[in-house]
Amino acid sequence: MSTPLKAAFIFFLRLALLTLSATAVLGVTVSTAHAAARKPSEMRRAVDEPAKVLGSWQTGNAQLRPFTCTSDRIYLSGDTTAELWDTNGKQLWQTKLPVPSHFRPRLGDGVMVVAGRKGLATLDAETGKTLWTYTVGEKEQLSVPLVAAGKVVVGQDSWLKAFDARTGEELWEFEIVVPRQIAYPPIAYDNKWVLLGPGDGNLYAIDIEDGSLVWKNNTGKRRWQYLRQLYVAQDSKGQDILVAGGYKDDVYGIKIENGERLWRFYGGNFINSHMVADDETYFWSPTGWIYSLNVRNGHMRWRHLTDDHRASSGYKKWGHFMAELIADDKAVYALDMRDTLHILDRKNGDELKSYDLPFNARFFVCTTGDNKTVFVGSTDGEIVKLGVDF
């Protein structure tokens, strides 16, 4: 079979698997996308309209990274500086970075951590003063960092390292079993454990105080390979669950106490733009759907069609997604690669609004939770404030 035919066969085979009913294997709930959801034709579609630009402000960066927003602040970084702005366009401070950043700024314990593949800078979140920096060698790389329990935890090649958040003193290091490049961020659980699925098929729980191993589970050695975009969520019964996107087309619900799988949802392709809000998880699949799942059991709440892959269908295709989905109490915000912002109802997946941006955007969106405004970055290094109405 030729390479193009083989690729097409694999793609349509994945689509066919999405029609399988939910099953239970070895006590693990395995869910697929065949659920009692509305047909795509029954979902509300918004008519595209021009975005309402309320303001734009030039930063000190040519290339912006995703923002971190609070109710009244925008923390940002890029190729040159880290900055703090209020939501009305006033710059509160600007600090030059030792190396370009590649990740969204991380906040915690009064610090802002700005990291790139070759180094990080830890700043006082209120003043922007540089507290300490850390850089690596030419052949080394850092992961997305974590800030928790007064520490900055970051992957450096196959080592996970912890530093004092205020002083930069190295506190401990942990080496994963099979050497891998730790790329995706660890997550903290209850400020006592660090959870990490680095790419060797294992899921690790590491004591955040001393770096000792609490438990290790290799359930995913054949299936998930590595876990990215980890979230600790609480289900409707108050049970803590680790929700994670795997490398091989699945989203998992995992028992935090020991790393055992509670459920697995097959998404049909790699899991992208994955996030958790309350007891719900959302993600986009390149098969052409945005999904909403219940974190307790992995059952699908709704799915919204973004591309049905049929040239004759007449359905207006959305762009693909690199931006993480975000949510507030009412809506899910999805910025596609055609510079269109889609706003979906969290309850049922209906498209409430579709805004065409009048500029080229970086692939991220940030909300302060007021249901009235969102912030995006332009490819010219600007913060752009958009009004939303739904």
C-alpha positions in Angstrom: 0.0 0.0 0.0 1.4 3.4 -0.9 2.2 5.9 1.8 -0.8 8.3 0.9 -3.2 5.4 0.7 -1.9 4.0 4.0 -2.3 7.4 5.7 -5.8 7.7 4.4 -6.7 4.2 5.5 -5.4 4.9 9.0 -7.3 8.2 9.2 -10.7 6.7 8.2 -10.1 3.7 10.4 -9.8 6.1 13.3 -13.0 7.7 12.3 -14.7 4.4 12.2 -13.6 3.5 15.7 -15.4 6.6 16.9 -18.7 4.8 16.3 -17.9 2.0 18.7 -20.1 1.8 21.8 -18.6 2.2 25.3 -17.1 -1.0 26.7 -15.4 -2.1 29.9 -12.0 -3.8 29.8 -10.2 -5.2 32.8 -12.3 -3.0 35.1 -11.4 0.2 33.3 -14.2 2.2 31.6 -13.3 2.8 28.0 -15.5 5.4 26.4 -15.7 6.4 22.8 -17.4 9.3 21.0 -20.6 7.2 20.3 -22.9 8.8 22.9 -26.4 10.1 23.0 -25.3 13.5 21.6 -27.2 15.8 19.3 -26.6 15.6 15.6 -24.3 18.3 14.2 -27.3 19.7 12.3 -29.0 20.2 15.7 -26.2 22.2 17.2 -26.5 26.0 17.2 -24.1 27.7 14.8 -23.3 31.4 15.2 -23.1 33.7 12.2 -19.6 35.2 11.8 -19.3 38.9 12.8 -16.4 41.3 13.2 -14.7 41.3 16.5 -15.1 44.3 18.7 -11.6 45.7 19.5 -11.8 47.7 22.7 -8.1 48.6 22.9 -4.6 47.5 21.8 -1.2 48.1 23.5 2.3 47.5 22.3 4.5 45.3 24.5 8.3 45.1 24.4 8.2 41.8 22.5 8.0 40.9 18.8 6.8 37.4 19.6 4.4 36.9 22.5 3.7 33.8 24.5 0.3 32.9 26.0 -0.8 35.3 28.7 -1.7 34.4 32.3 -4.7 36.5 33.3 -6.3 37.2 36.7 -9.4 39.3 37.3 -7.5 42.6 36.8 -4.0 41.7 35.6 -2.3 40.4 32.5 1.1 38.6 33.0 3.0 38.1 29.8 6.4 37.3 28.3 8.0 36.9 24.9 11.3 36.9 23.1 12.6 40.0 25.0 10.7 41.0 28.2 8.4 39.9 30.9 5.6 42.4 31.7 2.6 43.1 33.9 -0.4 45.1 32.7 -3.7 46.0 34.1 -6.8 45.2 32.0 -7.3 48.8 31.0 -3.9 49.0 29.2 -1.6 50.4 31.9 1.8 48.8 32.0 2.8 48.2 35.6 6.3 47.0 35.0 8.7 45.5 32.4 11.8 43.4 32.9 14.3 42.2 30.4 14.7 38.5 30.1 18.1 36.6 30.0 16.8 34.2 27.4 13.6 34.2 25.2 10.6 32.6 26.8 8.6 29.8 25.2 5.8 29.1 27.7 3.0 30.8 29.5 4.1 32.5 32.7 3.5 30.6 35.9 2.4 32.3 39.1 2.5 31.2 42.7 3.9 32.1 46.1 4.4 35.7 45.1 6.6 35.0 42.1 6.2 34.9 38.3 8.3 32.2 36.6 9.1 32.9 32.9 10.7 30.0 31.1 12.1 29.0 27.8 13.9 25.9 26.5 17.3 27.3 27.5 16.6 29.0 30.8 14.2 30.6 33.2 13.8 33.8 35.2 11.9 34.1 38.5 10.6 37.5 39.2 8.7 39.2 42.1 5.2 39.1 40.7 4.3 42.5 42.2 7.4 44.6 41.2 9.0 42.6 38.4 12.3 42.5 40.2 14.5 39.6 39.0 15.0 37.2 42.0 17.1 34.6 40.3 17.8 33.0 36.9 18.8 29.6 35.7 20.2 28.6 32.3 21.3 25.3 30.7 23.9 24.1 28.3 23.8 24.1 24.5 22.5 20.5 24.3 20.1 20.7 27.3 16.5 21.8 27.5 14.0 22.8 30.2 10.4 21.8 30.4 7.4 23.9 31.3 7.8 24.8 35.0 5.6 24.3 38.0 5.3 26.7 41.0 3.9 25.2 44.2 4.7 24.9 47.9 7.3 27.6 47.7 9.2 25.8 45.0 9.9 26.0 41.3 9.9 22.5 39.8 11.1 22.0 36.3 12.4 19.2 34.0 15.9 19.4 32.7 16.5 16.6 30.1 15.6 13.4 32.1 15.9 15.1 35.5 13.2 16.8 37.5 14.6 19.5 39.7 13.2 21.7 42.5 14.4 25.1 43.5 13.5 27.5 46.3 11.1 29.9 44.6 12.6 33.0 46.2 16.3 32.3 46.3 16.9 29.8 43.5 18.6 27.3 45.8 18.5 23.8 44.3 16.6 21.6 46.8 16.4 18.2 45.1 16.5 16.3 41.9 14.8 13.2 40.6 15.9 11.1 37.6 13.2 9.2 35.6 13.7 5.5 34.9 14.3 5.6 31.2 16.1 8.7 29.9 13.7 11.0 28.1 13.4 14.7 27.5 10.9 16.0 30.0 8.9 18.5 28.0 5.5 18.8 29.5 4.8 20.4 32.8 4.4 18.5 36.1 1.5 19.3 38.3 1.1 19.6 42.1 -1.4 17.7 44.1 -2.4 19.2 47.4 1.0 20.9 47.7 2.5 17.6 48.8 3.1 15.6 45.6 4.4 16.4 42.1 2.7 14.3 39.4 4.6 13.7 36.1 4.1 11.5 33.0 7.4 12.3 31.2 7.5 9.9 28.3 8.9 6.6 29.6 5.4 5.1 30.0 5.4 5.7 33.7 3.3 8.1 35.9 5.2 9.3 38.9 4.1 10.8 42.2 7.1 12.5 43.8 7.2 14.1 47.3 7.4 17.8 46.7 9.5 18.4 49.9 12.4 16.1 49.4 12.0 14.6 45.8 11.5 11.0 47.0 9.4 8.6 45.0 5.9 8.1 46.5 4.6 5.7 43.9 5.2 4.9 40.2 2.7 3.2 37.8 3.7 1.9 34.4 0.1 1.1 33.2 0.7 3.4 30.3 3.9 1.9 29.0 2.2 0.4 26.0 -0.6 2.9 25.6 -0.1 6.5 26.8 3.7 6.8 26.4 3.7 10.2 27.9 1.0 12.4 29.6 0.6 16.1 28.9 -1.7 18.8 30.1 -2.3 17.3 33.5 -5.1 18.5 35.7 -6.3 17.6 39.2 -10.1 17.9 39.1 -12.8 17.1 41.7 -15.8 15.2 40.4 -19.4 15.8 41.4 -19.0 13.5 44.4 -15.9 15.3 45.8 -13.4 12.7 44.6 -10.0 14.0 43.4 -9.1 12.7 39.9 -6.1 13.3 37.7 -7.2 14.1 34.1 -4.6 13.8 31.4 -4.2 13.8 27.7 -2.1 10.9 26.3 0.2 10.8 23.3 -1.9 8.1 21.6 -5.3 9.6 21.0 -6.8 9.1 24.5 -7.9 11.2 27.5 -7.5 9.5 30.9 -9.1 9.7 34.3 -6.5 8.4 36.8 -6.8 7.6 40.5 -4.4 9.9 42.3 -3.7 7.6 45.2 -1.8 5.0 43.0 -2.0 6.0 39.3 -4.5 3.4 38.3 -6.7 4.2 35.3 -10.3 4.9 36.1 -11.4 5.5 32.6 -10.1 6.1 29.1 -11.8 8.1 26.3 -10.7 7.5 22.7 -10.6 10.8 20.9 -9.7 9.4 17.4 -6.4 11.4 17.0 -3.9 13.2 19.2 -5.3 15.2 22.1 -4.9 18.9 21.6 -6.1 22.1 23.4 -7.0 20.1 26.5 -8.3 21.8 29.7 -10.4 21.1 32.8 -13.0 23.4 34.4 -14.8 22.3 37.5 -15.9 18.7 36.9 -15.7 18.9 33.2 -12.9 18.4 30.7 -12.7 19.8 27.2 -10.5 19.1 24.2 -10.2 19.4 20.5 -9.5 16.4 18.2 -8.2 16.8 14.6 -11.0 14.4 13.6 -13.1 17.6 13.7 -14.7 17.8 17.1 -14.5 19.7 20.4 -15.5 17.4 23.2 -16.9 17.9 26.7 -16.5 15.0 29.1 -17.5 14.2 32.7 -14.3 13.9 34.7 -15.8 11.2 37.0 -16.4 8.6 34.4 -15.2 9.9 31.0 -18.7 10.0 29.6 -19.3 12.5 26.8 -21.5 15.4 27.8 -21.5 17.0 24.3 -19.4 17.4 21.2 -19.4 20.2 18.6 -18.4 19.6 15.0 -15.6 21.8 13.7 -14.9 20.0 10.4 -16.8 17.0 9.0 -14.0 16.2 6.4 -16.5 15.9 3.6 -15.9 18.4 0.7 -19.5 18.1 -0.4 -21.2 18.7 2.9 -21.4 22.5 2.6 -20.4 22.8 6.3 -18.3 25.9 7.0 -15.0 24.5 8.4 -13.3 26.0 11.3 -9.5 26.4 11.4 -7.4 23.9 13.3 -6.3 24.7 16.9 -3.0 25.4 18.5 -4.5 27.6 21.2 -5.5 25.9 24.5 -9.3 26.0 25.1 -10.2 28.2 28.0 -13.5 28.5 30.0 -15.2 30.7 32.4 -18.5 30.0 34.3 -20.6 30.2 31.2 -18.6 29.6 28.0 -15.7 27.8 26.3 -13.5 30.0 24.2 -11.7 28.6 21.1 -9.4 30.6 18.9 -8.7 28.8 15.7 -5.8 29.2 13.2 -7.9 31.3 10.8 -8.1 34.1 13.5 -11.7 33.3 14.4 -12.8 33.2 18.0 -15.6 30.7 18.7 -17.6 30.9 21.9 -19.5 27.8 23.0 -22.1 27.3 25.7 -20.6 25.1 28.5 -23.9 23.4 29.1 -24.6 22.0 25.7 -21.9 23.0 23.2 -24.0 25.4 21.2 -21.9 28.1 19.4 -23.0 31.4 21.0 -20.7 33.7 19.0 -18.2 33.6 16.2 -15.9 36.6 15.9 -13.5 37.3 13.0 -10.4 39.1 14.2 -9.3 42.0 12.1 -5.6 41.2 12.6 -3.2 38.2 12.7 -3.3 36.7 16.2 -0.9 34.5 18.2 -2.6 31.3 19.0 -3.9 31.9 22.5 -6.8 33.6 24.3 -7.1 34.8 27.9 -10.2 35.8 29.9 -10.6 37.6 33.2 -13.9 35.8 33.9 -16.2 38.8 33.5 -18.0 37.3 30.5 -17.5 40.6 28.7 -13.9 40.8 27.5 -11.1 38.5 26.3 -7.4 39.2 25.5 -5.3 37.9 22.7 -1.9 38.7 21.4 -1.2 40.0 17.9 1.7 38.8 15.7 3.1 42.4 16.1 3.6 42.0 19.8 0.4 43.8 20.9 -2.1 43.0 23.7 -5.6 43.3 22.1 -8.7 43.6 24.2 -11.9 42.3 22.6 -15.5 42.8 23.7 -17.7 39.7 23.7 -21.5 39.7 24.0 -23.5 36.4 24.3 
